[in-house]
C-alpha cells in the first residue's frame, strides 16, 4: 500500500511542476524581451530536467526517458556538433528548447491519464 501512495505522490509532484514549467513557455511569446525570455526559458528547462528524469527513472518510465533523449538531447547535440561555427547556431539552439517544452506538454497530458 505504501508503494502505491509513494508512486502517486511522485507523479502528482511531477504533474504539479509540469504545470508550472509549461507556464514559462509563454515567455517565448514576449517579443520585446526576447533575450531575457529565452534565457529564462532555457534556465528553467536546464534546472527542471534532472528533477523530471529522476522521477521518470524512479517510476521506471524508460520509454519516456528514451523519447526525451531522441526528441531533445539528440537535436541539441547535433546542432552543436554540426553547426558550431555557423551563423545559424543561435537559431538552431532554439529548436531543442521548443522540443523540450513540447515534450513537457506531452508528458503532462500522459501523467494526468496515469493518475486518473
MARBA-3410 file (N, C-alpha, C, O; in Angstrom, 1 decimal):
116
0.8,-1.2,0.0,0.0,0.0,0.0,0.9,1.3,0.0,0.5,2.2,-0.7 ~ 2.0,1.2,0.7,2.8,2.4,0.9,3.5,2.7,-0.5,3.8,3.9,-0.8 ~ 3.8,1.7,-1.3,4.5,1.9,-2.6,3.6,2.6,-3.5,4.0,3.5,-4.3 ~ 2.3,2.2,-3.5,1.3,2.9,-4.4,1.1,4.4,-4.0,1.1,5.2,-4.9 ~ 1.1,4.7,-2.7,0.9,6.0,-2.3,2.2,6.8,-2.7,2.1,8.0,-3.2
3.4,6.3,-2.5,4.6,6.9,-2.9,4.7,7.2,-4.4,5.1,8.3,-4.9 ~ 4.2,6.2,-5.2,4.2,6.4,-6.6,3.3,7.5,-7.1,3.6,8.3,-7.9 ~ 2.1,7.5,-6.5,1.1,8.6,-6.9,1.6,9.9,-6.4,1.4,10.9,-7.1 ~ 2.3,10.0,-5.3,2.8,11.2,-4.8,3.9,11.8,-5.7,3.9,13.0,-6.1 ~ 4.8,10.9,-6.2,5.8,11.4,-7.1,5.2,11.8,-8.4,5.6,12.9,-9.0
4.2,11.1,-8.9,3.6,11.5,-10.2,2.8,12.8,-10.0,2.9,13.7,-10.9 ~ 2.2,13.0,-8.9,1.4,14.2,-8.6,2.4,15.4,-8.5,2.1,16.5,-9.0 ~ 3.5,15.2,-7.9,4.5,16.2,-7.7,5.1,16.6,-9.1,5.3,17.8,-9.4 ~ 5.4,15.6,-10.0,5.9,15.9,-11.3,4.8,16.7,-12.1,5.1,17.6,-12.8 ~ 3.6,16.2,-12.0,2.5,16.8,-12.7,2.3,18.3,-12.3,2.1,19.2,-13.1
2.4,18.6,-11.0,2.4,19.9,-10.5,3.5,20.8,-11.1,3.2,21.9,-11.6 ~ 4.7,20.3,-11.1,5.8,21.1,-11.6,5.7,21.2,-13.1,6.2,22.2,-13.7 ~ 5.1,20.3,-13.8,5.0,20.4,-15.3,4.0,21.5,-15.6,4.1,22.2,-16.6 ~ 2.9,21.6,-14.8,2.0,22.8,-15.0,2.8,24.1,-14.8,2.6,25.0,-15.6 ~ 3.6,24.2,-13.8,4.4,25.4,-13.6,5.4,25.6,-14.7,5.6,26.7,-15.1
6.1,24.5,-15.0,7.1,24.6,-16.1,6.5,25.1,-17.4,7.1,25.9,-18.1 ~ 5.4,24.6,-17.8,4.8,25.0,-19.0,4.4,26.4,-19.1,4.3,27.0,-20.2 ~ 4.1,27.0,-17.9,3.8,28.4,-18.0,4.9,29.3,-18.4,4.7,30.4,-18.9 ~ 6.1,28.8,-18.2,7.3,29.5,-18.7,7.4,29.6,-20.2,8.1,30.4,-20.8 ~ 6.7,28.7,-20.9,6.8,28.7,-22.4,6.1,30.0,-22.9,6.4,30.3,-24.0
5.3,30.6,-22.1,4.7,31.8,-22.5,5.7,33.0,-22.6,5.5,34.0,-23.3 ~ 6.8,32.8,-22.0,7.9,33.7,-22.1,8.4,33.9,-23.5,8.9,34.9,-23.9 ~ 8.3,32.8,-24.3,8.7,32.8,-25.6,7.9,33.8,-26.5,8.4,34.2,-27.6 ~ 6.7,34.1,-26.1,5.9,35.0,-26.8,6.2,36.5,-26.6,5.6,37.3,-27.3 ~ 7.0,36.8,-25.6,7.4,38.1,-25.4,8.4,38.6,-26.4,9.6,38.4,-26.2
8.0,39.2,-27.4,8.9,39.6,-28.5,9.8,40.8,-28.1,10.9,41.0,-28.6 ~ 9.3,41.6,-27.2,10.1,42.8,-26.8,11.1,42.6,-25.8,12.0,43.4,-25.6 ~ 11.1,41.4,-25.1,12.1,41.0,-24.2,12.6,39.6,-24.6,12.8,38.7,-23.7 ~ 12.8,39.4,-25.8,13.1,38.0,-26.3,14.4,37.4,-25.7,14.5,36.2,-25.5 ~ 15.4,38.2,-25.5,16.7,37.7,-25.0,16.5,37.2,-23.5,16.9,36.1,-23.2
15.8,38.0,-22.8,15.5,37.7,-21.4,14.6,36.5,-21.3,14.8,35.5,-20.5 ~ 13.5,36.5,-22.2,12.6,35.4,-22.2,13.2,34.0,-22.5,12.9,33.0,-21.9 ~ 14.0,34.0,-23.6,14.7,32.8,-24.0,15.7,32.3,-22.9,15.8,31.1,-22.7 ~ 16.3,33.3,-22.3,17.3,32.9,-21.2,16.6,32.3,-20.1,17.0,31.3,-19.5 ~ 15.4,32.9,-19.7,14.7,32.3,-18.5,14.1,31.0,-18.9,14.1,30.0,-18.1
13.6,30.8,-20.1,13.0,29.5,-20.5,14.1,28.4,-20.6,13.8,27.3,-20.2 ~ 15.3,28.8,-21.0,16.4,27.9,-21.1,16.8,27.5,-19.7,17.1,26.3,-19.4 ~ 17.0,28.5,-18.8,17.4,28.2,-17.4,16.3,27.3,-16.7,16.7,26.4,-16.0 ~ 15.1,27.5,-16.9,14.0,26.7,-16.3,14.1,25.3,-16.9,14.0,24.3,-16.1 ~ 14.4,25.1,-18.1,14.5,23.8,-18.7,15.7,23.0,-18.2,15.6,21.8,-17.9
16.8,23.7,-18.0,18.0,23.1,-17.5,17.9,22.7,-16.0,18.3,21.6,-15.6 ~ 17.2,23.5,-15.3,17.0,23.2,-13.8,16.0,22.1,-13.7,16.1,21.3,-12.8 ~ 15.0,22.1,-14.5,13.9,21.1,-14.3,14.2,19.7,-14.8,13.7,18.8,-14.3 ~ 15.1,19.6,-15.8,15.4,18.4,-16.5,15.8,17.3,-15.5,15.3,16.2,-15.6 ~ 16.8,17.5,-14.6,17.2,16.4,-13.7,16.1,16.0,-12.8,16.0,14.8,-12.5
15.3,16.9,-12.3,14.2,16.5,-11.5,13.2,15.6,-12.2,12.8,14.6,-11.7 ~ 12.9,16.0,-13.5,11.9,15.2,-14.3,12.5,13.9,-14.6,11.8,12.9,-14.5 ~ 13.7,13.8,-15.0,14.3,12.5,-15.3,14.5,11.6,-14.1,14.3,10.4,-14.3 ~ 14.7,12.1,-13.0,14.8,11.3,-11.7,13.5,10.7,-11.4,13.5,9.5,-11.1 ~ 12.4,11.4,-11.5,11.1,10.9,-11.2,10.8,9.8,-12.3,10.2,8.8,-11.9
11.0,10.1,-13.6,10.7,9.1,-14.6,11.5,7.8,-14.4,11.1,6.7,-14.6 ~ 12.8,8.0,-14.0,13.6,6.8,-13.7,13.1,6.0,-12.5,13.0,4.8,-12.6 ~ 12.7,6.7,-11.4,12.1,6.0,-10.3,10.8,5.3,-10.6,10.5,4.2,-10.0 ~ 10.0,5.9,-11.5,8.8,5.3,-11.9,8.9,4.2,-13.0,8.0,3.6,-13.5 ~ 10.2,4.0,-13.4,10.5,3.0,-14.4,9.8,3.3,-15.8,9.3,2.4,-16.4
9.8,4.6,-16.1,9.2,5.0,-17.4,10.3,5.2,-18.4,10.6,6.3,-18.9 ~ 11.0,4.1,-18.7,12.2,4.1,-19.6,11.9,4.6,-21.0,12.7,5.2,-21.7 ~ 10.7,4.3,-21.5,10.3,4.7,-22.8,10.2,6.3,-22.9,10.6,6.8,-23.9 ~ 9.8,6.9,-21.8,9.7,8.4,-21.8,11.1,8.9,-21.7,11.4,10.0,-22.3 ~ 12.0,8.3,-21.0,13.4,8.7,-21.0,14.1,8.6,-22.3,14.8,9.5,-22.8
13.9,7.5,-23.0,14.4,7.3,-24.3,13.8,8.3,-25.3,14.5,8.9,-26.1 ~ 12.5,8.6,-25.2,11.9,9.6,-26.0,12.5,11.0,-25.8,12.6,11.8,-26.7 ~ 12.8,11.3,-24.5,13.4,12.6,-24.2,14.8,12.7,-24.9,15.1,13.7,-25.4 ~ 15.6,11.6,-24.8,16.9,11.6,-25.5,16.7,11.9,-27.0,17.5,12.6,-27.6 ~ 15.8,11.2,-27.6,15.6,11.3,-29.0,15.0,12.7,-29.4,15.5,13.3,-30.4
14.1,13.2,-28.7,13.4,14.4,-29.1,14.1,15.7,-28.7,14.0,16.8,-29.3 ~ 14.9,15.6,-27.6,15.6,16.8,-27.0,17.1,16.8,-27.1,17.7,17.7,-27.7 ~ 17.7,15.7,-26.6,19.2,15.6,-26.5,19.8,15.5,-27.9,20.8,16.2,-28.2 ~ 19.3,14.6,-28.7,19.9,14.4,-30.0,19.9,15.6,-30.9,20.9,16.0,-31.5 ~ 18.8,16.3,-31.0,18.8,17.6,-31.8,19.7,18.6,-31.2,20.4,19.3,-32.0
19.8,18.7,-29.9,20.7,19.7,-29.3,22.2,19.3,-29.6,22.9,20.2,-29.9 ~ 22.5,18.1,-29.4,23.9,17.7,-29.7,24.2,17.8,-31.2,25.3,18.3,-31.5 ~ 23.3,17.5,-32.0,23.6,17.6,-33.5,23.7,19.1,-33.9,24.6,19.4,-34.7 ~ 23.0,19.9,-33.3,23.1,21.4,-33.6,24.4,21.9,-33.1,25.0,22.7,-33.8 ~ 24.9,21.5,-32.0,26.2,21.9,-31.5,27.3,21.3,-32.3,28.2,22.1,-32.7
27.2,20.1,-32.6,28.3,19.4,-33.4,28.4,19.9,-34.8,29.5,20.3,-35.3 ~ 27.3,19.9,-35.5,27.4,20.2,-37.0,27.4,21.7,-37.3,27.8,22.1,-38.3 ~ 26.9,22.5,-36.4,26.7,23.9,-36.7,27.5,24.8,-35.7,27.1,26.0,-35.5 ~ 28.5,24.3,-35.1,29.3,25.0,-34.1,29.8,26.4,-34.6,29.7,27.4,-33.9 ~ 30.4,26.4,-35.8,30.9,27.6,-36.3,30.0,28.3,-37.3,30.5,29.0,-38.2
28.8,28.0,-37.3,27.8,28.5,-38.2,27.1,29.7,-37.6,27.0,29.9,-36.4 ~ 26.6,30.6,-38.5,25.8,31.7,-38.1,24.4,31.3,-37.7,23.7,32.0,-37.0 ~ 24.0,30.0,-38.0,22.7,29.5,-37.7,22.6,28.9,-36.4,21.5,28.4,-36.0 ~ 23.7,28.8,-35.6,23.7,28.1,-34.3,22.7,28.7,-33.3,22.1,28.0,-32.6 ~ 22.6,30.0,-33.3,21.7,30.7,-32.4,20.3,30.4,-32.7,19.5,30.2,-31.8
20.0,30.3,-34.0,18.6,29.9,-34.3,18.3,28.4,-34.1,17.3,28.1,-33.5 ~ 19.3,27.6,-34.4,19.1,26.1,-34.2,19.2,25.8,-32.7,18.7,24.7,-32.3 ~ 19.7,26.6,-31.9,19.7,26.3,-30.4,18.3,26.4,-29.9,18.0,25.9,-28.8 ~ 17.4,27.1,-30.5,16.0,27.3,-30.1,15.2,26.0,-30.3,14.2,25.8,-29.7 ~ 15.6,25.2,-31.3,14.8,24.0,-31.7,14.8,23.0,-30.5,13.7,22.6,-30.2
15.9,22.7,-29.8,15.7,21.8,-28.7,14.9,22.4,-27.5,14.2,21.6,-26.8 ~ 14.9,23.7,-27.4,14.1,24.3,-26.3,12.6,24.2,-26.6,11.9,23.9,-25.7 ~ 12.3,24.4,-27.9,10.9,24.2,-28.3,10.5,22.7,-28.1,9.4,22.4,-27.7 ~ 11.4,21.8,-28.5,11.1,20.4,-28.4,11.0,20.0,-26.9,10.2,19.1,-26.6 ~ 11.8,20.6,-26.0,11.7,20.3,-24.6,10.3,20.6,-24.1,9.7,19.9,-23.4
9.8,21.8,-24.4,8.5,22.2,-23.9,7.4,21.4,-24.6,6.3,21.2,-23.9 ~ 7.6,21.0,-25.8,6.6,20.1,-26.4,6.6,18.7,-25.7,5.5,18.2,-25.4 ~ 7.8,18.2,-25.3,7.9,17.0,-24.6,7.2,17.1,-23.2,6.5,16.2,-22.8 ~ 7.4,18.3,-22.5,6.8,18.5,-21.2,5.3,18.5,-21.4,4.5,18.0,-20.5 ~ 4.8,19.1,-22.4,3.3,19.2,-22.7,2.8,17.7,-22.8,1.8,17.4,-22.2
3.5,16.9,-23.6,3.0,15.5,-23.8,3.1,14.8,-22.5,2.2,14.0,-22.2 ~ 4.1,14.9,-21.8,4.3,14.2,-20.5,3.2,14.7,-19.5,2.7,13.8,-18.8 ~ 2.9,15.9,-19.5,1.8,16.4,-18.6,0.5,15.8,-18.9,-0.2,15.4,-18.0 ~ 0.2,15.7,-20.2,-1.1,15.0,-20.5,-1.1,13.6,-20.1,-2.1,13.0,-19.6 ~ 0.0,12.9,-20.4,0.1,11.5,-20.1,0.1,11.2,-18.5,-0.6,10.3,-18.1
0.8,12.0,-17.8,0.7,11.9,-16.3,-0.7,12.1,-15.8,-1.1,11.4,-14.9 ~ -1.4,13.0,-16.3,-2.8,13.2,-15.9,-3.6,11.9,-16.2,-4.5,11.6,-15.4 ~ -3.3,11.2,-17.3,-4.0,10.0,-17.6,-3.6,8.9,-16.6,-4.4,8.1,-16.2 ~ -2.3,8.8,-16.3,-1.8,7.8,-15.3,-2.4,8.0,-13.9,-2.7,7.0,-13.3 ~ -2.7,9.2,-13.6,-3.3,9.5,-12.2,-4.8,9.2,-12.2,-5.3,9.1,-11.1
-5.4,9.2,-13.3,-6.9,9.0,-13.4,-7.2,7.6,-13.2,-8.4,7.3,-13.2
END
